Amino acid sequence: MNTLTYKGYIGSVSFSEKDNVFFGKIEGINGLVNFEGESVKELTETFHEAVDDYLAYCIEEGIESHKSYSGSLNVRISPETYS
């Protein structure tokens, strides 16, 4: 999956050949926030606007914003397991 990152948020990126447009959504948040653009530059700009709008909305509504998941999974095992 292609992604964009901004302020710790991850945006998925897809392309619609039918509509000739890039589109995506902010991943890992409680809600659906979409963005789109006809070029990579426009897609990046609308992604940044979407994140900024999401953060402003959370402040306005007094709700906690959620950051996207990092995509990594940390597992701790005892030293005896890997010795």
C-alpha positions as CSV (number, residue, x, y, z in Angstrom):
1,M,0.0,0.0,0.0
2,N,1.3,3.5,-0.8
3,T,1.1,6.0,2.0
4,L,1.7,9.6,2.9
5,T,2.7,10.8,6.4
6,Y,2.1,14.2,8.1
7,K,2.1,15.1,11.8
8,G,2.3,11.5,12.7
9,Y,-0.8,10.5,10.6
10,I,-0.7,8.0,7.8
11,G,-2.8,8.4,4.7
12,S,-3.5,5.6,2.3
13,V,-3.1,6.3,-1.4
14,S,-4.9,4.7,-4.3
15,F,-5.6,5.7,-7.9
16,S,-8.9,5.5,-9.8
17,E,-8.1,5.0,-13.5
18,K,-11.8,5.6,-14.3
19,D,-11.9,9.0,-12.6
20,N,-8.2,9.8,-13.3
21,V,-7.7,10.8,-9.6
22,F,-5.6,9.9,-6.7
23,F,-7.5,9.4,-3.4
24,G,-7.0,8.2,0.1
25,K,-8.1,8.3,3.7
26,I,-6.5,8.9,7.0
27,E,-5.7,5.5,8.6
28,G,-6.0,4.5,12.2
29,I,-8.4,7.2,13.5
30,N,-12.0,6.9,14.8
31,G,-13.8,8.4,11.8
32,L,-13.6,8.6,8.1
33,V,-11.5,11.4,6.6
34,N,-11.0,11.3,2.8
35,F,-8.8,13.3,0.5
36,E,-8.1,13.4,-3.3
37,G,-6.1,15.1,-6.0
38,E,-5.4,14.9,-9.7
39,S,-1.6,15.1,-9.1
40,V,0.8,13.9,-6.4
41,K,1.3,17.5,-5.4
42,E,-2.4,18.1,-5.1
43,L,-3.0,14.8,-3.2
44,T,-0.3,15.7,-0.7
45,E,-1.7,19.2,-0.2
46,T,-5.3,17.8,0.4
47,F,-3.9,15.2,2.7
48,H,-2.2,17.9,4.8
49,E,-5.5,19.9,4.8
50,A,-7.4,16.8,5.9
51,V,-5.1,16.2,8.8
52,D,-5.2,19.8,9.9
53,D,-9.1,19.9,9.6
54,Y,-9.3,16.6,11.6
55,L,-7.2,18.1,14.4
56,A,-9.2,21.3,14.4
57,Y,-12.4,19.4,14.5
58,C,-11.2,17.4,17.5
59,I,-10.2,20.6,19.3
60,E,-13.6,22.2,18.5
61,E,-15.6,19.2,19.7
62,G,-13.4,18.6,22.7
63,I,-12.5,15.0,21.7
64,E,-9.2,13.3,21.8
65,S,-7.5,13.0,18.4
66,H,-6.1,9.5,17.6
67,K,-2.8,9.0,15.8
68,S,-2.4,6.5,13.1
69,Y,-0.8,3.2,13.9
70,S,2.9,3.0,13.2
71,G,2.7,-0.3,11.4
72,S,5.2,-2.0,13.7
73,L,4.5,-4.6,16.4
74,N,6.9,-4.9,19.3
75,V,7.1,-8.2,21.2
76,R,9.1,-8.7,24.3
77,I,10.5,-12.2,25.0
78,S,12.6,-13.5,27.7
79,P,16.4,-13.6,27.1
80,E,16.3,-17.4,27.5
81,T,14.2,-17.7,24.4
82,Y,16.8,-16.2,22.0
83,S,20.0,-17.2,23.8
